[in-house]
Amino acid sequence: MIKKLTLYIVLTMMVFGVGQAFAEEVKGTAEKPFVEITSYHKDTDVSKVGINDNLWSGVASYRQPLEKQYLVVPKPVEVGVKELVVQSINDGKYIAFRLVWKDATENSSIKVTGFSDAAAIEFPVKTDPLPQYIMGQTDMPVHILYWRAWRSKDTKDGFQTIDTAYPNLTSDMYTFDYKVKGKGTEKTQEEKDMFIPGKAAVNPRSVPHKQIIEELNAEGPGTLKTKNVENTTGESHWSDGTWTLVIRRPLKVDDAVSAQLVVGKKTPIAFAVWEGERKESAGRKAVSPSWAEVLVQ
């Protein structure tokens, strides 16, 4: 009886001891600080800083881990990009982020069967209370700076159209785009555009843009809305299996639903990357596992 009782006590202590140790380990993991990024002050015009400017070589870099998006469908089974290297500088008026990540292939097509490489930076519009880091929450919006490789291709090679995406495509007739010229066939571009739904609806993908960065707001998954502003500029380059992207914007802008960054203060920030070769799009993406923080020096 005594032996059985002793064994019971020993087993109980082992179980609770292990359980307590496990709980402490999980607690410790949960409390580990997320990535803390410093945006270093530089005496230069940051609104014009380039991807390969020498000043980046003296700026500390931060490794931001990425994981598959798990909150909403469509969820990726796995993601290709597991890490971002992040650098940031500012001049007191403008801030710039330089992102570098591995991607074996360059994907910038607008074809129906194609998927574009992409990346995004996200900020909460307000920090009290802090919204969910994946796309925000109702009445707690986030501000997203969204780059897609096809926008960079548009800037470099000219606006992509059906004709450029499918140069060997032929059709008997397209509205107001007749192969044979003659009476009644000469129409202005404005008249033609009336019958192109994307242009008529001013779909962001159907019209040219000055900048390669699109600005958006969201209040939760499925609520993404493009902003009618282009305050953010960017530059991208793919070479030898690596994307490099620079995103530049003012610290403060005259817009109630845009992020306002303040010198001397920390701002929550999150990241996402889509790998076109893996057919990643929408919710199929790699995301930072939580809010990080950027301190504007």
Wavefront OBJ file of the C-alpha trace (Angstrom):
o trace
v 0.000 0.000 0.000
v 2.808 2.367 0.999
v 4.714 1.519 -2.193
v 1.616 2.205 -4.285
v 1.019 5.520 -2.490
v 4.645 6.512 -2.925
v 4.492 5.658 -6.639
v 1.283 7.664 -7.006
v 2.866 10.703 -5.343
v 5.992 10.447 -7.506
v 3.921 10.136 -10.694
v 1.711 13.026 -9.659
v 4.731 15.226 -9.022
v 6.210 14.229 -12.362
v 2.995 14.998 -14.253
v 2.387 18.341 -12.537
v 6.063 19.199 -12.661
v 6.240 18.563 -16.399
v 2.930 20.341 -16.897
v 4.143 23.365 -14.986
v 7.442 23.388 -16.867
v 5.546 23.118 -20.175
v 3.201 25.949 -19.160
v 6.167 28.116 -18.205
v 7.836 27.326 -21.528
v 4.694 28.250 -23.500
v 4.262 31.387 -21.397
v 7.873 32.311 -21.994
v 7.464 31.786 -25.733
v 4.359 33.953 -25.854
v 6.152 36.748 -24.040
v 9.197 36.779 -26.299
v 9.551 40.241 -27.823
v 8.607 40.566 -31.465
v 10.981 42.111 -33.990
v 11.918 45.674 -33.061
v 13.105 47.729 -36.013
v 14.869 51.078 -35.858
v 14.424 53.617 -38.630
v 17.712 55.529 -38.513
v 17.825 59.265 -39.123
v 19.924 60.250 -42.137
v 20.812 63.714 -43.395
v 19.691 63.036 -46.935
v 16.518 63.369 -48.985
v 14.883 60.035 -48.152
v 12.047 60.682 -50.619
v 14.589 60.054 -53.392
v 16.714 57.270 -51.881
v 17.368 54.413 -54.306
v 17.538 50.660 -53.956
v 21.316 50.413 -54.244
v 22.398 53.717 -52.702
v 25.591 53.336 -50.674
v 23.995 54.578 -47.465
v 22.092 51.269 -47.072
v 25.373 49.463 -46.467
v 25.770 51.272 -43.153
v 22.194 50.697 -41.949
v 21.442 47.851 -39.536
v 19.191 45.118 -40.919
v 16.538 43.086 -39.120
v 15.440 39.557 -39.884
v 11.658 39.325 -39.884
v 10.394 35.718 -39.783
v 7.341 34.893 -41.900
v 4.799 32.097 -41.588
v 1.771 30.897 -43.538
v -1.411 32.891 -43.058
v -3.681 30.789 -40.871
v -6.704 32.942 -40.018
v -8.970 32.904 -43.088
v -9.446 30.918 -46.282
v -7.872 30.505 -48.706
v -5.031 29.342 -46.457
v -1.723 28.211 -47.958
v -0.572 24.667 -47.279
v 2.958 26.044 -47.171
v 4.730 29.234 -48.203
v 7.974 29.741 -50.036
v 9.293 32.889 -48.349
v 10.142 32.309 -44.695
v 12.096 35.475 -43.937
v 12.424 39.144 -44.847
v 15.480 41.299 -44.283
v 14.288 44.784 -43.321
v 16.129 48.105 -43.177
v 14.699 51.572 -42.586
v 15.857 55.190 -42.669
v 14.172 58.592 -42.353
v 15.020 62.280 -42.634
v 12.367 63.599 -40.264
v 9.894 64.103 -43.086
v 10.064 60.926 -45.171
v 10.657 57.319 -44.200
v 11.942 54.478 -46.388
v 11.883 50.719 -45.926
v 14.170 48.364 -47.829
v 12.946 44.765 -48.007
v 14.998 41.848 -49.329
v 13.812 38.258 -49.724
v 14.660 35.105 -51.643
v 12.505 34.116 -54.626
v 13.955 31.808 -57.277
v 11.723 33.151 -60.079
v 10.502 36.560 -61.189
v 6.733 36.625 -61.752
v 5.233 39.862 -63.087
v 2.655 38.728 -65.645
v -0.966 39.895 -65.776
v -2.103 36.728 -67.563
v -5.239 35.026 -66.262
v -3.225 31.923 -65.399
v -0.335 33.918 -63.939
v 0.331 35.029 -60.380
v 2.438 38.061 -59.564
v 5.109 38.311 -56.895
v 4.065 40.842 -54.277
v 4.823 42.290 -50.853
v 3.078 44.571 -48.386
v 3.707 46.638 -45.286
v 0.840 47.222 -42.874
v 0.298 49.811 -40.128
v -2.629 50.329 -37.774
v -4.399 53.637 -38.381
v -4.767 53.969 -34.589
v -2.944 52.022 -31.897
v -5.374 52.288 -28.975
v -6.840 49.774 -29.126
v -4.469 47.870 -31.384
v -6.299 45.951 -34.146
v -5.726 42.361 -35.225
v -2.514 42.331 -37.261
v -4.012 40.290 -40.107
v -6.081 42.890 -41.982
v -7.416 44.780 -38.965
v -10.885 44.665 -37.402
v -14.266 46.375 -37.667
v -13.881 50.062 -36.799
v -10.170 49.416 -36.247
v -8.678 49.914 -39.722
v -5.202 49.199 -40.982
v -3.275 51.052 -43.679
v -1.527 48.846 -46.236
v 1.245 49.692 -48.719
v 0.948 47.021 -51.405
v 3.529 46.337 -54.124
v 3.011 43.932 -57.002
v 5.672 42.985 -59.530
v 3.362 43.626 -62.475
v 3.153 47.297 -61.494
v 6.927 47.527 -61.670
v 6.807 45.882 -65.101
v 4.185 48.434 -66.192
v 6.520 51.237 -65.155
v 9.538 49.693 -66.835
v 8.057 48.319 -70.068
v 4.800 50.223 -70.449
v 1.236 49.514 -69.306
v 0.372 45.863 -69.865
v -2.768 45.056 -71.833
v -4.431 41.990 -73.303
v -2.404 42.600 -76.468
v 0.934 42.667 -74.611
v 0.061 39.711 -72.375
v -1.188 37.626 -75.320
v 0.628 38.986 -78.409
v -0.566 36.101 -80.617
v -4.225 36.459 -79.627
v -6.715 36.992 -82.424
v -10.441 37.702 -82.411
v -13.082 38.338 -85.041
v -14.194 41.553 -83.419
v -13.865 43.439 -80.176
v -16.212 46.296 -79.345
v -15.094 49.368 -81.279
v -11.806 47.708 -82.163
v -12.431 46.686 -85.744
v -9.782 45.049 -87.878
v -11.141 46.682 -91.039
v -11.233 50.464 -91.085
v -14.060 52.379 -92.652
v -17.185 54.409 -92.065
v -18.490 53.994 -88.521
v -15.430 52.195 -87.242
v -13.361 55.207 -86.186
v -13.930 55.734 -82.473
v -12.113 57.701 -79.824
v -10.354 55.880 -76.982
v -12.935 57.306 -74.582
v -15.741 55.715 -76.629
v -13.901 52.388 -76.676
v -13.268 52.488 -72.933
v -17.018 52.721 -72.242
v -17.301 49.095 -73.322
v -14.321 47.842 -71.335
v -15.837 47.101 -67.904
v -12.568 47.306 -65.965
v -11.810 50.800 -67.232
v -15.428 51.925 -66.915
v -15.373 50.846 -63.257
v -11.880 52.348 -62.778
v -10.582 48.965 -61.637
v -7.073 49.613 -60.231
v -5.748 46.797 -62.407
v -7.263 48.200 -65.589
v -5.787 51.702 -65.570
v -2.187 53.001 -65.552
v -0.675 54.260 -62.295
v 2.056 56.748 -61.524
v 3.415 54.702 -58.623
v 4.208 51.004 -58.152
v 2.820 51.035 -54.595
v -0.934 50.837 -54.055
v -2.383 52.179 -50.803
v -5.331 50.398 -49.194
v -7.428 50.219 -46.039
v -9.010 47.185 -44.411
v -11.178 46.497 -41.375
v -10.797 42.727 -41.371
v -10.361 39.990 -43.994
v -12.468 40.549 -47.102
v -12.834 44.311 -46.572
v -9.835 45.554 -48.573
v -10.436 48.910 -50.293
v -8.048 50.822 -52.513
v -7.302 54.386 -51.447
v -7.617 57.228 -53.908
v -4.134 58.516 -53.033
v -0.606 57.880 -54.207
v 1.564 59.266 -51.426
v 3.922 56.306 -51.506
v 6.678 55.718 -54.039
v 8.833 52.682 -54.597
v 11.495 50.885 -56.573
v 12.047 47.173 -57.085
v 14.626 44.866 -58.620
v 14.910 41.116 -59.058
v 18.285 39.471 -59.669
v 19.821 36.043 -59.041
v 16.859 34.742 -57.067
v 16.421 37.782 -54.831
v 13.852 40.575 -54.740
v 14.837 43.975 -53.371
v 12.092 46.524 -52.760
v 12.250 50.078 -51.443
v 9.075 51.773 -50.208
v 9.160 55.532 -49.471
v 6.455 57.737 -47.981
v 5.934 60.845 -45.798
v 5.904 60.278 -42.052
v 2.689 62.294 -41.880
v -0.015 62.821 -44.508
v -3.284 64.742 -44.611
v -5.557 61.697 -44.501
v -7.582 60.473 -41.519
v -7.288 56.798 -42.482
v -3.564 56.741 -43.205
v -0.837 55.791 -40.743
v 0.972 58.731 -39.141
v 4.530 57.998 -38.009
v 6.171 60.229 -35.399
v 9.861 60.830 -34.761
v 10.874 59.427 -31.370
v 7.937 57.033 -31.152
v 7.340 53.367 -31.943
v 4.692 52.291 -34.449
v 3.374 48.734 -34.935
v 4.199 47.275 -38.348
v 3.501 43.973 -40.116
v 4.643 42.381 -43.373
v 3.356 39.999 -46.037
v 4.890 38.372 -49.133
v 3.310 36.491 -52.049
v 5.352 34.170 -54.290
v 3.787 34.075 -57.749
v 5.479 30.848 -58.815
v 3.660 29.057 -55.972
v 0.347 30.589 -57.124
v 0.103 32.636 -53.957
v -2.611 35.282 -53.996
v -5.073 36.894 -51.583
v -5.031 34.853 -48.342
v -2.414 32.441 -49.679
v 0.544 34.424 -48.400
v 3.428 34.512 -45.944
v 2.876 36.896 -43.033
v 4.768 38.112 -39.993
v 3.600 36.142 -36.933
v 2.575 39.266 -34.999
v 2.887 43.009 -34.972
v 6.502 44.151 -34.969
v 7.508 47.709 -34.049
v 9.476 50.395 -35.840
v 11.111 53.157 -33.830
v 11.521 56.335 -35.877
v 14.813 57.720 -34.592
l 1 2 3 4 5 6 7 8 9 10 11 12 13 14 15 16 17 18 19 20 21 22 23 24 25 26 27 28 29 30 31 32 33 34 35 36 37 38 39 40 41 42 43 44 45 46 47 48 49 50 51 52 53 54 55 56 57 58 59 60 61 62 63 64 65 66 67 68 69 70 71 72 73 74 75 76 77 78 79 80 81 82 83 84 85 86 87 88 89 90 91 92 93 94 95 96 97 98 99 100 101 102 103 104 105 106 107 108 109 110 111 112 113 114 115 116 117 118 119 120 121 122 123 124 125 126 127 128 129 130 131 132 133 134 135 136 137 138 139 140 141 142 143 144 145 146 147 148 149 150 151 152 153 154 155 156 157 158 159 160 161 162 163 164 165 166 167 168 169 170 171 172 173 174 175 176 177 178 179 180 181 182 183 184 185 186 187 188 189 190 191 192 193 194 195 196 197 198 199 200 201 202 203 204 205 206 207 208 209 210 211 212 213 214 215 216 217 218 219 220 221 222 223 224 225 226 227 228 229 230 231 232 233 234 235 236 237 238 239 240 241 242 243 244 245 246 247 248 249 250 251 252 253 254 255 256 257 258 259 260 261 262 263 264 265 266 267 268 269 270 271 272 273 274 275 276 277 278 279 280 281 282 283 284 285 286 287 288 289 290 291 292 293 294 295 296 297
